[in-house]
Amino acid sequence: MTLPEHGMSKAEIVAALESARAGDVRWQEGRTFGMVYDAGPTAQAVAHAAAEMFLHDNALNTAAFPSLAKIQSDVVAATATLLHGPEGAAGFMTSGGTESILMSVKAARERARVERSVTAPNMVIPESAHAAFHKAGHYFGIEVRKVAVRADFRADVDAMANAVTADTVLVVGSAPQYPQGVIDPIPELAEVATSIGASFHTDACMGGFVLPFMEMLGHDVAPWDFRVDGVTTISADVHKLGYAPKGASVIMHRSKELRRHQTFVFDDWLGGFYASPNMQGTRPALPMATAWAVMHHLGVEGYKKLTRTSIETARRMVDGVRATEGLTVLGEPEAHLLAVTAAPGWESRLDVFALGDALQARGWFHDRQKPPDSLHATVSAGNAPVIEDYLADLAECVGVVTGVRKEDRSTNYATLE
């Protein structure tokens, strides 16, 4: 691929891009369980309008764009309220859950260095914790101590307590965790962190814009947010079940004092004073503005409606999967995430990876997971109109692939070719 000698017209560009995306997942039809979350045409229209307004702006220096300082402040403050942040809670917007996690780990490392003189840091995480924690360990020179989960897929508090040391800078739990959709025992894990003076992070990238509204709707939700003593940071993605376009997450700290460990400051540059709270320098304004727009368009009532639909759809999916001969769901999903796997006694007859391929041939997309072999689903309101179609196709595909085993056992959640 090289640049064309002569530039292409707008019509040619649009046609080429439409052709390129012909094989992409069909999220607009509700047939994708993850990746993109659709709040409907009016929310999309609001996001498109905000995106056009802020397409070219840059949040690198908010002195030049004070609107973006206000947008970030508003989004962070609204998120802090949802997470029951105490007075003085503070945070920043980031590009997504991975960057929020990276910044929480970096802040924990810096805090431990300053407060406890830790020079050989480690963090203790359950094996269900997002891969971004391993990425952070690699980036920031932190040993990752991965601990097996319990049979119900929740973090094993005793095992994690045995794994911490005087050099532990961070303990992690998820609400809910991605692979099976269960909430870790956050209060007990936070107590482990507090006992050694370490930070504790609740990864609510998936649940940050679901669990608060579930609670408002009367669901029992296990403790997970800043109401739990010892929780120092929480990540919450606006671009997941906050229904904003991609590129918008929030990292919240219990206090401004803790938040200062996140920011990189450098004052010995010919260009002047430099300070950055993120991995990025230049920060696109578009995701920030569209997140603000969608959050203010939906409001509490809009999110409650979307959450009700998402949870009802997820529970219908769980029931439908378990009613399908040969299939079950791992653990007891507590919100909108679940994993489909072969039922006990069917493992040798029903390959769920073959099932996933058969579903994808009909337009349904799941990510593969292991161990054990399973198909991941993040359910959102956009899946509701077609969930019965999905369950019908699921049952038919089970009949088609029973006895078939795929040679390809790979799982791929990556940006690789």
C-alpha positions as CSV (number, residue, x, y, z in Angstrom):
1,M,0.0,0.0,0.0
2,T,1.3,3.4,-1.0
3,L,-0.2,6.8,-1.2
4,P,-2.1,7.3,-4.5
5,E,-0.4,9.6,-6.9
6,H,-3.6,11.7,-7.2
7,G,-5.9,12.2,-4.3
8,M,-9.2,10.3,-4.2
9,S,-12.6,12.0,-4.1
10,K,-14.9,11.9,-1.1
11,A,-17.2,9.5,-2.9
12,E,-14.3,7.2,-3.8
13,I,-13.0,7.3,-0.1
14,V,-16.5,6.4,1.2
15,A,-16.9,3.6,-1.3
16,A,-13.5,2.2,-0.4
17,L,-14.1,2.3,3.3
18,E,-17.6,0.7,2.9
19,S,-15.9,-2.1,0.9
20,A,-13.2,-2.6,3.6
21,R,-15.8,-3.0,6.4
22,A,-17.9,-5.5,4.5
23,G,-16.7,-8.4,6.7
24,D,-17.0,-6.5,10.0
25,V,-19.3,-7.6,12.8
26,R,-22.9,-6.5,12.5
27,W,-23.2,-4.7,15.8
28,Q,-25.9,-2.4,14.4
29,E,-28.2,-5.4,14.2
30,G,-27.5,-6.5,17.8
31,R,-25.6,-9.6,16.7
32,T,-22.4,-8.8,18.5
33,F,-22.0,-9.7,22.2
34,G,-19.3,-7.1,23.0
35,M,-17.0,-4.6,21.3
36,V,-19.7,-2.0,20.5
37,Y,-22.7,-1.0,22.7
38,D,-25.7,0.7,21.1
39,A,-28.1,3.0,23.0
40,G,-30.2,3.6,20.0
41,P,-30.6,6.1,17.1
42,T,-31.2,9.2,19.2
43,A,-28.1,8.7,21.4
44,Q,-26.1,8.0,18.2
45,A,-27.3,11.2,16.7
46,V,-26.2,13.2,19.7
47,A,-22.8,11.5,19.7
48,H,-22.4,12.3,15.9
49,A,-23.2,15.9,16.5
50,A,-20.7,16.3,19.3
51,A,-18.1,14.4,17.3
52,E,-18.4,16.8,14.4
53,M,-18.0,19.8,16.7
54,F,-14.8,18.5,18.4
55,L,-13.3,16.4,15.6
56,H,-10.1,18.4,15.3
57,D,-9.6,19.8,18.9
58,N,-6.8,18.7,21.2
59,A,-6.9,18.2,24.9
60,L,-3.1,18.3,25.3
61,N,-3.3,21.8,26.6
62,T,-6.6,22.9,28.1
63,A,-5.5,26.5,28.3
64,A,-6.1,26.5,24.5
65,F,-9.3,24.5,24.8
66,P,-10.9,25.4,28.2
67,S,-14.1,23.7,27.0
68,L,-12.3,20.4,27.2
69,A,-11.2,21.1,30.8
70,K,-14.9,21.6,31.7
71,I,-16.0,18.5,29.7
72,Q,-13.4,16.3,31.5
73,S,-14.3,17.8,34.9
74,D,-18.1,17.2,34.3
75,V,-17.6,13.6,33.2
76,V,-15.3,12.8,36.1
77,A,-17.6,14.4,38.6
78,A,-20.6,12.6,37.3
79,T,-18.7,9.3,37.4
80,A,-17.5,10.0,41.0
81,T,-21.1,10.4,42.1
82,L,-22.1,7.1,40.5
83,L,-19.1,5.4,42.3
84,H,-19.9,7.1,45.7
85,G,-16.7,8.9,45.7
86,P,-16.1,10.8,48.9
87,E,-15.6,14.6,49.1
88,G,-12.2,15.3,47.4
89,A,-12.4,12.3,45.0
90,A,-10.6,13.1,41.8
91,G,-9.8,11.6,38.4
92,F,-9.1,11.9,34.8
93,M,-10.6,10.7,31.5
94,T,-8.5,8.2,29.6
95,S,-8.7,6.5,26.2
96,G,-10.1,3.3,27.5
97,G,-10.0,0.6,30.2
98,T,-6.5,-0.4,29.5
99,E,-5.2,3.1,29.9
100,S,-7.2,3.6,33.1
101,I,-5.7,0.3,34.5
102,L,-2.2,1.4,33.4
103,M,-2.6,4.7,35.2
104,S,-3.9,3.0,38.4
105,V,-0.9,0.7,38.4
106,K,1.5,3.6,37.8
107,A,-0.1,5.6,40.6
108,A,0.2,2.6,43.0
109,R,3.8,2.2,42.2
110,E,4.6,5.8,42.7
111,R,2.7,6.0,46.0
112,A,4.5,2.9,47.4
113,R,7.8,4.4,46.4
114,V,7.1,7.7,48.1
115,E,5.3,6.4,51.2
116,R,7.1,3.0,51.8
117,S,10.3,3.3,49.8
118,V,9.4,0.3,47.7
119,T,12.0,-0.3,44.9
120,A,11.2,-3.8,43.8
121,P,7.4,-3.6,43.4
122,N,4.9,-6.4,42.9
123,M,1.1,-6.5,42.5
124,V,-1.2,-9.3,43.4
125,I,-4.1,-10.1,41.1
126,P,-6.5,-12.9,40.5
127,E,-6.1,-14.9,37.3
128,S,-9.4,-13.5,36.1
129,A,-8.1,-9.9,36.2
130,H,-7.8,-8.2,32.8
131,A,-4.7,-8.7,30.8
132,A,-4.0,-5.0,31.0
133,F,-2.6,-5.5,34.5
134,H,0.1,-7.8,32.9
135,K,0.7,-5.1,30.3
136,A,1.1,-2.5,33.1
137,G,3.5,-4.8,34.9
138,H,5.6,-5.1,31.7
139,Y,5.6,-1.4,31.1
140,F,6.3,-0.2,34.6
141,G,8.7,-2.9,35.9
142,I,6.3,-4.5,38.4
143,E,6.2,-8.2,39.2
144,V,2.8,-9.6,38.6
145,R,1.7,-12.3,41.1
146,K,-1.2,-14.1,39.6
147,V,-3.4,-16.1,41.9
148,A,-5.8,-18.9,41.0
149,V,-9.5,-18.1,41.5
150,R,-12.0,-20.2,43.4
151,A,-14.3,-22.8,41.9
152,D,-16.9,-20.1,41.5
153,F,-14.4,-17.9,39.5
154,R,-14.2,-15.3,42.2
155,A,-10.9,-14.1,43.6
156,D,-9.5,-16.3,46.4
157,V,-9.0,-13.9,49.3
158,D,-6.8,-16.3,51.4
159,A,-4.6,-17.2,48.5
160,M,-4.1,-13.5,47.6
161,A,-3.4,-12.6,51.2
162,N,-0.6,-15.3,51.2
163,A,0.8,-13.8,48.0
164,V,1.3,-10.2,49.2
165,T,4.6,-9.0,50.6
166,A,6.1,-5.8,52.0
167,D,6.9,-4.9,48.4
168,T,3.3,-5.3,47.2
169,V,2.1,-2.0,45.7
170,L,-1.3,-3.0,44.5
171,V,-4.1,-5.6,45.0
172,V,-6.8,-6.0,42.4
173,G,-10.4,-7.1,42.2
174,S,-13.0,-6.8,39.5
175,A,-16.7,-5.7,39.5
176,P,-17.5,-7.8,37.6
177,Q,-14.6,-9.6,36.1
178,Y,-14.7,-10.1,32.3
179,P,-14.4,-13.8,31.7
180,Q,-17.4,-15.1,33.7
181,G,-19.1,-12.0,34.9
182,V,-18.9,-12.5,38.7
183,I,-18.0,-9.8,41.2
184,D,-14.9,-10.4,43.3
185,P,-15.0,-10.1,47.1
186,I,-13.9,-6.5,47.1
187,P,-14.2,-5.6,50.8
188,E,-12.0,-8.6,51.8
189,L,-9.5,-7.9,49.1
190,A,-9.3,-4.2,50.0
191,E,-8.6,-5.2,53.6
192,V,-5.7,-7.3,52.4
193,A,-4.2,-4.3,50.6
194,T,-4.8,-2.0,53.6
195,S,-3.1,-4.4,56.0
196,I,0.2,-3.8,54.2
197,G,-0.3,-0.1,53.2
198,A,-0.8,-1.0,49.5
199,S,-3.3,0.5,47.1
200,F,-6.4,-1.3,46.0
201,H,-8.0,-1.1,42.6
202,T,-11.5,-2.1,41.6
203,D,-11.6,-2.8,37.9
204,A,-15.2,-1.7,37.1
205,C,-14.4,-1.0,33.4
206,M,-17.3,-3.4,32.6
207,G,-19.5,-2.6,35.6
208,G,-19.0,1.1,36.3
209,F,-22.0,2.2,34.3
210,V,-24.1,-0.9,35.1
211,L,-23.9,-1.7,38.8
212,P,-24.9,1.7,40.1
213,F,-28.1,1.6,38.0
214,M,-28.8,-2.0,38.9
215,E,-28.7,-0.9,42.6
216,M,-31.1,2.0,41.8
217,L,-33.4,-0.6,40.2
218,G,-33.5,-2.6,43.3
219,H,-31.0,-5.4,42.5
220,D,-28.7,-6.6,45.3
221,V,-25.2,-5.7,44.3
222,A,-22.1,-6.9,46.2
223,P,-20.0,-4.0,47.7
224,W,-17.4,-2.8,45.2
225,D,-17.1,1.0,45.0
226,F,-15.7,3.8,47.2
227,R,-18.1,2.9,50.0
228,V,-15.7,0.0,50.6
229,D,-12.8,1.2,52.9
230,G,-9.5,0.7,51.3
231,V,-10.5,1.1,47.7
232,T,-8.1,3.7,46.4
233,T,-8.9,3.7,42.6
234,I,-11.7,2.5,40.3
235,S,-11.7,2.3,36.5
236,A,-15.0,2.8,34.7
237,D,-15.5,2.8,30.9
238,V,-17.9,5.3,29.4
239,H,-17.5,3.6,26.0
240,K,-18.8,0.3,27.3
241,L,-22.2,0.3,29.0
242,G,-22.0,4.1,29.3
243,Y,-22.8,3.8,25.5
244,A,-20.4,6.5,24.4
245,P,-18.3,6.0,21.2
246,K,-14.9,4.4,21.7
247,G,-12.1,6.2,23.4
248,A,-13.6,7.2,26.7
249,S,-12.9,5.9,30.2
250,V,-12.5,7.3,33.7
251,I,-9.9,6.6,36.3
252,M,-11.1,7.7,39.7
253,H,-8.9,8.2,42.9
254,R,-10.3,8.4,46.4
255,S,-8.5,11.8,46.8
256,K,-6.5,14.4,45.0
257,E,-3.5,13.4,47.1
258,L,-3.6,9.9,45.7
259,R,-4.3,11.2,42.2
260,R,-1.1,13.2,42.1
261,H,0.9,9.9,41.8
262,Q,-0.7,9.4,38.4
263,T,0.6,12.6,36.8
264,F,4.0,12.9,35.1
265,V,5.6,16.3,35.6
266,F,8.7,17.6,33.9
267,D,9.9,21.2,34.2
268,D,13.4,21.0,32.5
269,W,12.4,21.3,28.9
270,L,13.1,24.2,26.4
271,G,9.4,24.0,25.5
272,G,8.4,24.9,29.1
273,F,6.6,23.1,31.9
274,Y,5.1,19.8,30.9
275,A,2.6,17.7,32.8
276,S,0.6,14.8,31.6
277,P,-1.8,12.5,33.5
278,N,-2.1,10.0,30.7
279,M,0.0,7.7,28.5
280,Q,-1.0,10.0,25.7
281,G,0.4,13.5,25.1
282,T,-2.0,14.8,22.4
283,R,-5.5,13.7,23.5
284,P,-8.3,13.7,21.0
285,A,-11.2,15.8,22.0
286,L,-13.8,13.8,20.1
287,P,-14.1,10.9,22.6
288,M,-14.3,13.3,25.5
289,A,-17.0,15.4,24.0
290,T,-19.1,12.5,22.8
291,A,-18.9,10.9,26.2
292,W,-20.1,14.1,27.8
293,A,-22.9,14.4,25.2
294,V,-24.2,10.8,25.6
295,M,-24.1,10.9,29.4
296,H,-26.0,14.1,29.5
297,H,-28.5,12.9,26.8
298,L,-29.3,9.7,28.7
299,G,-29.2,10.9,32.3
300,V,-30.1,8.7,35.2
301,E,-33.5,7.7,33.8
302,G,-32.0,6.8,30.4
303,Y,-29.3,4.6,32.0
304,K,-31.8,2.9,34.3
305,K,-33.9,2.0,31.3
306,L,-30.9,0.7,29.3
307,T,-29.6,-1.2,32.3
308,R,-33.0,-2.8,32.9
309,T,-33.1,-4.0,29.3
310,S,-29.5,-5.2,29.4
311,I,-30.0,-7.2,32.6
312,E,-33.3,-8.7,31.5
313,T,-31.7,-9.7,28.2
314,A,-28.6,-11.2,29.9
315,R,-30.8,-13.3,32.2
316,R,-32.9,-14.5,29.3
317,M,-29.7,-15.5,27.6
318,V,-28.5,-17.4,30.6
319,D,-31.8,-19.2,30.9
320,G,-31.9,-19.9,27.2
321,V,-28.3,-21.3,27.1
322,R,-29.0,-23.5,30.1
323,A,-32.2,-24.8,28.5
324,T,-30.2,-25.8,25.4
325,E,-29.2,-29.4,25.5
326,G,-25.4,-29.7,25.7
327,L,-24.7,-26.2,27.0
328,T,-24.4,-24.3,30.2
329,V,-23.1,-21.1,31.6
330,L,-20.0,-20.9,33.8
331,G,-20.5,-19.7,37.3
332,E,-23.3,-17.4,38.3
333,P,-23.1,-14.2,36.3
334,E,-24.2,-11.2,38.4
335,A,-24.7,-8.5,35.8
336,H,-24.5,-8.5,32.0
337,L,-21.5,-10.7,31.2
338,L,-21.5,-14.5,30.8
339,A,-19.5,-17.4,29.3
340,V,-21.2,-20.2,27.3
341,T,-19.6,-23.7,27.6
342,A,-20.3,-27.3,27.1
343,A,-22.5,-28.8,29.8
344,P,-21.0,-31.5,32.1
345,G,-20.7,-34.8,30.1
346,W,-20.8,-33.0,26.8
347,E,-17.2,-31.8,26.7
348,S,-16.1,-34.6,24.3
349,R,-19.1,-34.2,22.0
350,L,-19.6,-30.5,21.8
351,D,-16.8,-28.1,20.9
352,V,-17.9,-24.6,21.8
353,F,-15.3,-23.2,19.5
354,A,-16.9,-25.0,16.6
355,L,-20.2,-23.7,17.9
356,G,-18.8,-20.1,17.9
357,D,-17.7,-20.5,14.3
358,A,-21.1,-21.8,13.3
359,L,-22.8,-18.9,15.0
360,Q,-20.4,-16.4,13.3
361,A,-21.4,-17.9,10.0
362,R,-24.9,-16.8,10.8
363,G,-23.7,-13.3,11.8
364,W,-23.4,-13.7,15.6
365,F,-20.1,-12.8,17.2
366,H,-18.5,-14.2,20.4
367,D,-14.9,-14.0,21.7
368,R,-13.3,-17.3,22.4
369,Q,-12.0,-17.9,26.0
370,K,-10.0,-20.6,27.8
371,P,-9.6,-22.3,30.2
372,P,-12.1,-23.8,30.2
373,D,-13.1,-23.4,26.5
374,S,-16.0,-21.0,26.4
375,L,-17.7,-18.2,24.4
376,H,-17.8,-14.8,26.0
377,A,-20.8,-12.6,25.8
378,T,-21.1,-9.0,27.0
379,V,-24.9,-8.3,26.8
380,S,-26.2,-4.8,26.2
381,A,-29.5,-3.2,25.4
382,G,-28.8,-3.5,21.6
383,N,-29.0,-7.2,21.9
384,A,-32.5,-7.2,23.3
385,P,-34.5,-7.1,20.0
386,V,-32.8,-10.2,18.6
387,I,-32.1,-12.4,21.7
388,E,-34.8,-14.9,20.7
389,D,-33.4,-15.2,17.2
390,Y,-30.0,-15.8,18.8
391,L,-31.3,-18.6,21.1
392,A,-33.0,-20.3,18.1
393,D,-29.8,-20.2,16.1
394,L,-27.9,-21.4,19.1
395,A,-30.0,-24.5,19.4
396,E,-29.8,-25.2,15.7
397,C,-26.0,-24.7,15.6
398,V,-25.5,-27.1,18.5
399,G,-27.2,-29.8,16.4
400,V,-25.0,-29.0,13.5
401,V,-21.7,-29.1,15.3
402,T,-22.1,-31.9,17.8
403,G,-19.3,-34.3,17.1
404,V,-17.3,-31.8,15.2
405,R,-14.0,-30.6,16.7
406,K,-12.0,-27.6,15.4
407,E,-8.2,-28.0,15.0
408,D,-7.8,-24.3,15.7
409,R,-7.8,-23.9,19.5
410,S,-6.6,-20.3,19.6
411,T,-8.2,-17.4,21.4
412,N,-7.6,-14.0,20.0
413,Y,-8.4,-10.7,21.8
414,A,-5.8,-8.7,20.1
415,T,-4.9,-6.1,17.4
416,L,-2.6,-8.4,15.4
417,E,-2.5,-9.6,11.8
